[in-house]
Amino acid sequence: MMKRLISTGHVPAMLLCAGTMLTSAHAAAPAAAAPAAASAPAACKGTIYMTFDTGSQSQAQLIADVLNKRQVKATFFLANEKTTRGDYSLDPSWAPYWKARVAEGHAFGTHTFDHVYWKKDLANGLIQVKPQFGKDGGKLASVTDQQFCEELRRVDTRFQELTGRKLDPFWRAPGGYTSPRTLAAGSACGYQHAGWAPAGYSGDELPSDKYPNAMLLKKALANLHSGDIFIAHMGIWSRKDAWAPANLDALISGLQDKGFCFATLREHPAYARKKGQP
């Protein structure tokens, strides 16, 4: 069993993971899609914070289209990941996509440039990590706090090159795996870690034969509460029945029917800048 730090508002919780992710859910038929002209509820009974981590990017345009259709602003956490187009998600070829999301008013955080997994804090003061991509992809490495910080900042630098805009001041660890040292390193270089609520785990990384989309949709609609941070990915290589085409629009419309509104992490009380901060 492995443990991951997740956060629900101000209160951290520990999520026990079998394999790589959380699992419990019950099957149900997905809700019917609402008309294209649907709009958010006039009065909010609560707020959900929709977030997306980069992945294979196979669902990138669909996600953008659904968010626009439903008038939802989300938060994207970016790493330079290999995509189904044969390029990487922070290559210049993705500049038009990210520029469009900036223009739409979404928020953006760093997910580490090479999708770097934390492995352990070492006794010598270094951090053992394992990048998924880049020249050291798949290899264990030992880095200083400053080197870890630079891995976070590399995304910020590239994002400014692609869009002319800086990232927002938060980050998310690949896999959600953090430690006191990585959290402190991120904070020291200006990024606050943003996890997700237990009910906010989409399950889109789980095998679709055991965790079909209808099951995951019913679980999310039943368990999400105001203030929860929801996480999904912009495409998962391993899942045969992709989550987003079946579930994203149905989830948003279902939550809106319940009276929920949506906001970026800029508006979340745990991450919003205080008045007067730069």
C-alpha positions, 0 to 999 in steps of 0.5 A: 500500500502507498499513501498520497497526500491530498487536500480538501480545502484547508484540511489535508487527508491521507488517501490509501492507494491500491496500485496507483489510485482510489477505487470505490464506486457503484454502476449507473447509466450516464445522465443525458447530455444537456442542450448546447445552449445550457448555462450555469445556474443563476444562484450557486448552492456551492462551488466545485473546482474542476482541475485537469492534469496533462496526459496523452492530450487525446481529450484536450480539445473535447475538454475545451469544447465542453468547458466552453459549452457549459461556461465553466472555468477550470484549472490546468496543471501542466507537464511536458508529456508525450501526446497522441500527436507524437509531440509533447504538451509544452512543445510550440505546436501546443501554443495555440491551444494554451493561448486559447485557454488563457484567453478563455480565463482558465487558471494554470499551475505547474505539474513539474516539467518532466512529470517528476515523481517523488520517491523519498526524502534522503537522509543527506538532505536530497530528494529522490525523484523519478522523471517520466520524461526528458533526458533522464526519463525512467531513471532515479535521481537525487536533487536539491530543494533548489533543483526541485524548485527549478523543475517547477519553474521550467513549466512557468518559463515555457508557458510564458514563451508559449502564451506570454502569461505566467502560471498561477502560484500553485503546483500539483505533484505527479501522482499526488505524491508529496513529502514535507521537503517537496512541499517546502521546496515548492513553497520556497519558490512561490508555488502552493501544492494543490491536491484534490478531495477524496470524492474529487478523484475522477477514476480516469486512470483506472481500468475501464473494464473494472471501473466503467464510466457509468460507475465513476459518474454516479460516484462523483455526482453522489459524493461531490460537495461544495468546496471539493477539488475535482481531478481528471486528465487530458487523456490517459494512455492505458484506459481503453474507454476514455473517461471524458467523452462519456462523463465530462459533460454529463458530470458538469450538467448534473452538478449544475442541475444540483445548483453547483457553480464552478471556479478556478483555484484562484478563487478557492479559499486555500489558494486565493491570493489575499487582497493587496498581494502582488 
